[in-house]
Amino acid sequence: MDPFSAEGELLNIHNAFHQGQYQTVTDFDISSLSSDNKTPARVLQLRAQVAVGQAKEVLASIGKEGNAPDFAAVKAFAHYSSGSTLNAVSEIEKLVQAESENATVQLLGGTVLQASGKTEEALSLLSKHQGSLEVIALIVQIHLQQNRSDLALKEVQAARKWAQDSLLVNIAESWVGLRMGGERYQQAFYVFEEMAQAPSTSATKSLVGQAVAELHLGRLPEAEAALQQAVQKDPDDMEAIANSIVLDVISGKDTSEHTSSLEGTAPEHPLLVDLQEKSSLFDQAAGKYSAKVAA
């Protein structure tokens, strides 16, 4: 039986992780799980800790759990998340050479390689997967970063044929919908809104997803309400803050407060990096011209 299927014992912890309910994941009792499922469940718990900024704690705990491929991959991922990017990439590349068929190595190795700009290496590794929905979701994200919505949609449609009831497939399909637009905006909204507003599944991650869908639909007050809910749950959530900046710009509001907050929380956030690059390009372009004063 597939442990992630509707009847599988990893379904609840897996769904909680992808809904962004990281505390639920770390608190999940894995003692009663079968021996085959304890390792993937523990990996999810460690990834949840990394997601909430506890990479150092993860590194400390992995030392006690041995150097099995799954935990070695988590270790490299935690190193990358804590800023040791060069060491992490080196660790992953060595691990890939020896354990490229391991599902955790594929997923976290692909994540680290893509984050470090090694897209082709990441996709080559991920192509080895054997029906992993998490790997498929990562491939979808990579294709969207490449502006290849067609390839992302193809991955989702293929996964839908054999995992049509999967929460992760619904989420991945919503990512594609937010990129492709049209009626897909509303479809994506329904997915994120259902997760965000149900007390049992609501989390910052789903609220941000709902807000992004609302922005695309032009519903600015609703987007603002969802983002405020997200910030109330986690004032330091960088995606909630970043999308609040976007909302400020669209609404014609001052962005300084949210920008300052993001600079303090995540100074290397892609939005800030992009804004800085564009500001520098503007200054360079402006420097080529001199003002002419009429006599």
N, C-alpha and C positions, 0 to 999 in steps of 0.2 A: 504493500500500500504506500502511495505517495504521502509522506508525513505532512506535506503542505496542502493536501486536498481537504475537502470539506469534512472528511472522516479522519483525517490525520491528526496526530497529537501535537504537531507544531503549528497548526493553523492559527490559534489564538495569539501566540507570542509573535508569529510572523506578521499577522495583520496589525497588531499593536505597534510593531516597529515601523511599518510603512505608513501608519496613520500619524506617526510622530509622538506616540504615547511612550516616551522613553522610560519614564519612571515605572510604568506598568511592566515594561520589559525587564528592567533590572530587578524588580521585586518578584518576578515570576518564579514559582517554585518548580525547579527542574529535577528535583530529587526522585520523583516518581516516573520520569520519562524512561523509555527503553534505552538500553546502552547505545544503540545506533544513533539516537536522536539527542543525546545529552551534549555531544560536541557542537552540532549546529545551533542548539539552543544557547549554549554558553557563548558561542561566537556572536550571536545576536545581542546578548547581554553586554558583551564587551564593546561592540559597535555602538550600542545605545549610550554607553558611558562616554565614548569618544564624541558622539553627537552633541552631548551636553557639556563638552569642554573638560572632560576628565581623562585626557590622554595619558597623563603622567601616572594616574592611579591604575590605568589599564596596563601600562608597561610594568609597573611594580607587581601586579597580580599575575601577569603572564609568566614571570620568572618562576613562579611556583607551579605552573601548570605544564612545564616542559616545552620542548621545541618541536612538537608535531607540526606538520605543514599548515594546518588550519590556524594554529596559534602563532606560528612564525609569520603568516600573512597578516594577522591582526596586529602583531608587533610592528611590522613595517608600516602598516596603515597608521598606527598610533604615532610612530615616529614622524611620519609626514605631517600629521595633523598638529603635532607639537612644534613644528618648525624645522625639524632635522630632515629636510627634503632630499638632500644629496645622499645621505645615508640610507634613507628609505628607498629611494630608487635603486640604489646598489643592492640592497637586500632583496627587493622584489625581483630584480633581473636574475640574481643567483637562484632564487626560489623557483622562478619560472623555468629555468633550465632543468631543474630536477623534478618539479612537481606540477607541470603544466596541466595535468588532467584533474587536479584537485579543484573542486568547485569553489572553495573559499579563496584559493590562490588566484583562480580566474577572476573572480569578482573584485576582490580587494587589490589584486595586482593590476587589473584593468583600470580601476579607479585611480590608483597612484600614477600609473603610466600616462593616463589621459590628463590628469591634473598637472603633470610635469611637461606637457606638450608633446608627448610621444604617442600621438593618435594612432598611427599605423601599427605600432607595436601593441597598443592596447586592443585594437580591433582584431589583430591576428590571434592574440591570446584568447579573447572572448569568443572567437569563432569555434573554439574547441569545446564549448559547453554541450552538455547532453540534457537539454530540456530544462534549463534553469531560468525561471521567470525573472529572478533578480538580475541575471546576466543580460537577458533580453531587455529589461528596463534600462540598464546601463547603456547598452548599444543604442537604444532609442534616444537617450540623452545625448550621446556622442553625435549621432546623426543630426539632431536638432542644433547642436553647437556648430556643426558644419554647414548649417542652413540647407540640409538635405531632408526636408520634410517628407519627400517621396519615399526615401529609404526608411525613415522612422515609421511611417504609416505602414509600409510593407511588413516590417517586423511585428507591429501590433496586430495586423490582420492575420498573420500566420499564427501568432500565439493565441489569438481569439478562437481559432478553430479547435484547439485542444484544451484551452483553459478559459472557457467563456465566462465562468462564474468567479474568476479570480479578482480579488480587490486590486492587486498590483497591475493586472492588465487594464482594469478600468482607469487606474491612475495614469498609467503610461499613455493610454488612449486620450486622456484629458490633456496631457502635456502636448501631444500632437495637435489636438483640437485648438488649443490656445495659440499655436503657431499658424495653423491653416485658416482659422477664422470662419466667418459666416455663421451658419447654424451650429457649428461645432462649439462656438463660445458658450451657448446656452447648455449644450450637452455636458461640457466640462463643468459649468457652474453647478449643475445638478449633482454631479459626483462629489465635488468638494463641499457643497452646502450640506449634503446628507451626512457627511462625516463630521463637519464642523459644528453642526447645531445639535447633534444627538449627544446627550450628556455622557453616554458610555464610550463615545469615540472622539469627542471634541479634543483638539490639541492645537497648539500654535501653528503647526505645519499645515493643517487642513484649513484653518482660518485664513492664513496667507493665500493658500490656493483659491479659496472662495473670493478673497478680495481682488486677486489678479483677474479672475473671471469677471467680477463686477466692473473692474476698470475697463476691460475690453468691451463690455456691453454698454459702457457709458453711464453706469449707475454709480456716480461718485459718492453720494451720501451713504449708500449701502457698503461701498468699498471702505469708506472711512470707518464705519461702524465695525466692520469685520477686523480691520487693522487695529482699532482701539481694543477690541476683545483680545486680539493676539498679544498686544503689548501688555495688557493687564495680566495675562497668564505668564508672560516672560518679558520683562522690560528690556532685556539684553538680546533678544532674538534679532540677529542681524538682518534676516530676510524681511521681518516685519518692519524694521526701521528703514531698510532700503526701499521697500515699496511705499512706505509713508513719504519718502522723498519724491518718488515718482508722482504720487497723488498730489503732493504740494505743488509740483511743477504744473501738472495738468489743471489744477484748480486755481492757479495764479497766486498761490500763497508763498510766503517767505519760507525758504528751505533751510535756513541757518541752524535752527534748533535740532532738526532731525539729522542734518549733515554732521553737526558737531557730535551728536550722540553716536552716529555710526563710526566716526573717526576714533572715538574713544573705545568703542566695542570691537570693531573689526577694521583697523586702518588699512588692511590690504584687500578689503572687499572689492570685487570686480567693478562695482558701480563707481567707487571712489577712484580706482585706478583708471577707468575709462574717462571719467570727468577730468582727471589730471592730465591725461594724454591729450585730450581734445583742447584743454586750456593751453597747453604748451604749443600745440599746432596752431591755434589761433594767434598766440603771441608771435610765433615765427612768421606767420603770414602778414600780420599787422606791421611787423618790423620792416617789411620790404617797402612800405609806403610812408611817405612823410606828408604831414598836413600842409596844405597850401593856403596862405593867408592872402585874401584879396586886398588890393591896394585901396 
